[in-house]
Amino acid sequence: MAQSVELLLDPASEARVHQEWAALHEAGLPSELRPHPDGSHRPHLTLFAGSAIRSETDAALSLAVAELRMCVQLGTLMVFGPSRQRWILVHAVVPTYALLELQQHVAKLCGADDSATFAAGRWTPHITVARRLGSADVGAALEILGPLRVSNELALITRCRRWDGTARRSWLL
């Protein structure tokens, strides 16, 4: 999926998730930490992702997030998968009415298919911590991250960005 709309965490919450990424990386486990950070790879909550978002949709998306200010609770760690014997470790984000309403509005603006992951009632709000974990890695990752206790923290969200994976660039809406 090359195009997305993503909510960005406040700097303190982003730093706590980065700490988790670094702890996994230091332990030799898969992590979202990049060896050569480029500034665009950061913890985020994806509202919509797809193969395309029409450029004229950006104006409507900007209006939808113009007054963005919401708190979200980073929930417990969850595991998605498996896919090809690999797992994804994420923080659940506790859904609020405001978050669900925003996500549904964004997905509609972007033309989400009613049966797709980002359709109403099908979306699972989360922040990715690690991808491509093997079965043995999952337990090790949970053991490492347990003491860091990022779960149940509140994150303030005031920024939303668009990501163009084809051009590998992002911009604030």
Backbone hydrogen bonds in HBPLUS format (Angstrom, degrees):
<---DONOR---> <-ACCEPTOR-->    atom                        ^
c    i                          cat <-CA-CA->   ^        H-A-AA   ^      H-
h    n   atom  resd res      DA  || num        DHA   H-A  angle D-A-AA Bond
n    s   type  num  typ     dist DA aas  dist angle  dist       angle   num
A0165-GLY N   A0002-ALA O   2.44 MM 163  4.38 156.4  1.49 169.3 162.7     1
A0003-GLN N   A0050-GLY O   2.88 MM  47  5.37 158.7  1.92 172.8 174.0     2
A0050-GLY N   A0003-GLN O   2.86 MM  47  5.37 156.0  1.91 152.3 159.0     3
A0004-SER N   A0163-TRP O   3.00 MM 159  5.13 152.5  2.08 145.8 148.6     4
A0163-TRP N   A0004-SER O   2.93 MM 159  5.13 163.3  1.96 141.5 144.1     5
A0005-VAL N   A0048-PHE O   2.91 MM  43  5.29 151.3  1.99 148.6 151.8     6
A0047-LEU N   A0005-VAL O   2.80 MM  42  5.56 158.3  1.84 153.4 160.8     7
A0048-PHE N   A0005-VAL O   3.42 MM  43  5.29 153.2  2.50 140.6 140.8     8
A0006-GLU N   A0161-ARG O   2.88 MM 155  5.33 167.0  1.90 155.0 159.4     9
A0161-ARG N   A0006-GLU O   2.80 MM 155  5.33 163.0  1.83 157.2 162.6    10
A0007-LEU N   A0045-LEU O   2.84 MM  38  5.01 169.6  1.85 141.0 142.3    11
A0045-LEU N   A0007-LEU O   2.96 MM  38  5.01 156.5  2.02 141.4 148.6    12
A0008-LEU N   A0159-ARG O   2.98 MM 151  5.50 171.1  1.99 147.1 147.5    13
A0014-GLU N   A0010-ASP O   2.89 MM   4  6.07 163.5  1.92 163.3 168.9    14
A0015-ALA N   A0011-PRO O   2.95 MM   4  6.08 153.7  2.02 143.3 150.1    15
A0016-ARG N   A0012-ALA O   3.10 MM   4  6.41 148.2  2.21 143.0 151.0    16
A0017-VAL N   A0013-SER O   3.11 MM   4  6.45 156.7  2.16 151.2 156.6    17
A0018-HIS N   A0014-GLU O   2.91 MM   4  6.17 157.9  1.96 150.0 157.0    18
A0019-GLN N   A0015-ALA O   2.92 MM   4  6.15 144.0  2.05 140.9 150.6    19
A0020-GLU N   A0016-ARG O   3.25 MM   4  6.63 146.2  2.37 139.2 146.8    20
A0020-GLU N   A0017-VAL O   3.02 MM   3  5.10 119.4  2.40  96.9 111.6    21
A0021-TRP N   A0017-VAL O   2.96 MM   4  6.38 161.2  2.00 153.4 158.4    22
A0022-ALA N   A0018-HIS O   2.84 MM   4  6.10 163.2  1.87 154.5 158.5    23
A0023-ALA N   A0019-GLN O   2.95 MM   4  6.15 156.3  2.01 145.5 151.9    24
A0024-LEU N   A0020-GLU O   3.09 MM   4  6.36 163.1  2.12 157.4 160.2    25
A0025-HIS N   A0021-TRP O   2.99 MM   4  6.21 163.1  2.02 150.4 155.8    26
A0026-GLU N   A0022-ALA O   2.81 MM   4  5.99 164.4  1.83 156.5 160.1    27
A0027-ALA N   A0023-ALA O   3.18 MM   4  6.32 136.9  2.37 135.3 145.9    28
A0027-ALA N   A0024-LEU O   3.09 MM   3  5.11 128.4  2.37  95.5 109.5    29
A0029-LEU N   A0024-LEU O   2.95 MM   5  5.20 160.9  1.98 155.6 149.2    30
A0028-GLY N   A0025-HIS O   2.93 MM   3  5.13 158.4  1.98 109.1 115.0    31
A0032-GLU N   A0129-VAL O   3.13 MM  97  5.81 136.5  2.33 155.5 143.5    32
A0057-THR N   A0054-ARG O   2.93 MM   3  5.37 153.9  2.00 112.5 121.1    33
A0058-ASP N   A0055-SER O   3.21 MM   3  5.67 150.7  2.30 109.6 116.7    34
A0061-LEU N   A0057-THR O   2.89 MM   4  6.17 155.8  1.95 156.3 164.5    35
A0062-SER N   A0058-ASP O   2.87 MM   4  6.04 155.9  1.93 147.6 153.7    36
A0063-LEU N   A0059-ALA O   3.15 MM   4  6.45 153.2  2.23 143.5 150.0    37
A0064-ALA N   A0060-ALA O   3.01 MM   4  6.24 151.5  2.10 143.3 151.3    38
A0065-VAL N   A0061-LEU O   3.14 MM   4  6.43 137.1  2.33 147.6 157.4    39
A0066-ALA N   A0063-LEU O   3.36 MM   3  5.03 167.0  2.38  99.7 103.4    40
A0068-LEU N   A0065-VAL O   3.13 MM   3  4.92 156.5  2.18 115.6 112.6    41
A0070-MET N   A0157-ILE O   3.03 MM  87  5.33 157.4  2.08 144.8 152.1    42
A0157-ILE N   A0070-MET O   2.74 MM  87  5.33 162.8  1.76 161.6 167.8    43
A0072-VAL N   A0155-ALA O   2.87 MM  83  5.33 157.8  1.92 151.0 158.2    44
A0155-ALA N   A0072-VAL O   2.76 MM  83  5.33 162.6  1.79 159.8 166.0    45
A0094-VAL N   A0073-GLN O   2.94 MM  21  5.45 159.1  1.99 161.1 164.0    46
A0074-LEU N   A0153-GLU O   2.81 MM  79  5.43 164.0  1.83 169.0 168.9    47
A0152-ASN N   A0074-LEU O   2.41 MM  78  5.20 143.8  1.53 158.6 170.6    48
A0075-GLY N   A0092-ALA O   2.51 MM  17  4.72 153.3  1.58 148.8 152.0    49
A0092-ALA N   A0076-THR O   2.96 MM  16  5.75 173.7  1.96 167.1 165.4    50
A0078-MET N   A0090-VAL O   2.76 MM  12  5.34 159.4  1.80 153.7 159.2    51
A0090-VAL N   A0078-MET O   2.94 MM  12  5.34 168.5  1.96 153.3 156.4    52
A0080-PHE N   A0088-ILE O   2.80 MM   8  5.02 164.0  1.83 151.1 156.0    53
A0088-ILE N   A0080-PHE O   2.92 MM   8  5.02 159.4  1.96 145.5 149.5    54
A0083-SER N   A0086-ARG O   2.93 MM   3  5.29 155.9  1.99 146.5 154.0    55
A0086-ARG N   A0083-SER O   3.06 MM   3  5.29 142.8  2.20 104.5 115.1    56
A0087-TRP N   A0133-LEU O   2.79 MM  46  4.86 150.3  1.87 135.0 145.2    57
A0133-LEU N   A0087-TRP O   2.95 MM  46  4.86 168.3  1.96 147.0 143.8    58
A0089-LEU N   A0130-ALA O   2.78 MM  41  5.06 158.0  1.83 148.4 155.8    59
A0129-VAL N   A0089-LEU O   2.80 MM  40  5.47 165.6  1.82 152.3 152.5    60
A0130-ALA N   A0089-LEU O   3.11 MM  41  5.06 158.9  2.15 139.8 140.4    61
A0091-HIS N   A0127-ILE O   2.82 MM  36  5.13 161.3  1.85 146.9 152.1    62
A0127-ILE N   A0091-HIS O   2.92 MM  36  5.13 147.3  2.03 139.8 150.3    63
A0093-VAL N   A0125-PRO O   3.02 MM  32  5.23 150.7  2.11 132.7 125.7    64
A0100-LEU N   A0096-THR O   2.93 MM   4  6.15 172.0  1.93 160.0 162.0    65
A0101-GLU N   A0097-TYR O   2.83 MM   4  5.97 160.3  1.87 154.4 160.4    66
A0102-LEU N   A0098-ALA O   2.98 MM   4  6.13 161.2  2.01 145.8 150.8    67
A0103-GLN N   A0099-LEU O   2.91 MM   4  6.11 168.0  1.92 154.8 158.3    68
A0104-GLN N   A0100-LEU O   2.95 MM   4  6.09 164.3  1.97 149.6 153.8    69
A0105-HIS N   A0101-GLU O   3.01 MM   4  6.19 155.6  2.07 146.0 152.8    70
A0106-VAL N   A0102-LEU O   2.91 MM   4  6.14 167.5  1.92 158.6 161.6    71
A0107-ALA N   A0103-GLN O   2.85 MM   4  6.01 167.0  1.87 154.4 158.5    72
A0108-LYS N   A0104-GLN O   2.97 MM   4  6.08 153.7  2.04 142.1 149.1    73
A0109-LEU N   A0105-HIS O   2.94 MM   4  6.22 161.9  1.97 151.3 156.2    74
A0110-CYS N   A0106-VAL O   2.95 MM   4  6.17 148.9  2.05 148.7 157.6    75
A0112-ALA N   A0107-ALA O   2.86 MM   5  5.17 171.4  1.87 151.3 151.5    76
A0111-GLY N   A0108-LYS O   3.07 MM   3  5.06 154.1  2.14 100.9 109.1    77
A0116-ALA N   A0113-ASP O   3.03 MM   3  5.20 166.8  2.05 114.1 118.0    78
A0119-ALA N   A0116-ALA O   3.06 MM   3  5.41 167.4  2.07 118.8 120.8    79
A0122-ARG N   A0119-ALA O   2.97 MM   3  5.44 161.3  2.01 139.8 139.9    80
A0137-ASP N   A0134-GLY O   2.97 MM   3  5.11 128.1  2.24 101.2 115.8    81
A0141-ALA N   A0137-ASP O   2.82 MM   4  5.96 159.2  1.86 156.1 161.8    82
A0142-LEU N   A0138-VAL O   3.00 MM   4  6.26 161.2  2.03 153.8 158.7    83
A0143-GLU N   A0139-GLY O   2.98 MM   4  6.17 153.3  2.05 147.6 155.0    84
A0144-ILE N   A0140-ALA O   3.01 MM   4  6.25 154.7  2.08 147.4 153.8    85
A0145-LEU N   A0141-ALA O   2.92 MM   4  6.11 162.1  1.96 152.6 157.5    86
A0146-GLY N   A0142-LEU O   2.96 MM   4  5.83 137.1  2.15 140.8 149.7    87
A0148-LEU N   A0145-LEU O   3.01 MM   3  5.32 138.3  2.19 109.1 121.4    88
A0173-LEU N   A0160-CYS O   2.84 MM  13  5.72 172.1  1.84 152.1 152.0    89
A0162-ARG N   A0171-TRP O   2.84 MM   9  5.52 159.3  1.88 162.0 167.0    90
A0171-TRP N   A0162-ARG O   3.06 MM   9  5.52 148.7  2.16 146.9 155.5    91
A0164-ASP N   A0169-ARG O   2.87 MM   5  5.45 171.7  1.88 173.4 176.1    92
A0168-ARG N   A0164-ASP O   2.74 MM   4  5.60 117.5  2.13 136.5 155.3    93
A0169-ARG N   A0164-ASP O   3.13 MM   5  5.45 153.3  2.20 140.4 146.6    94
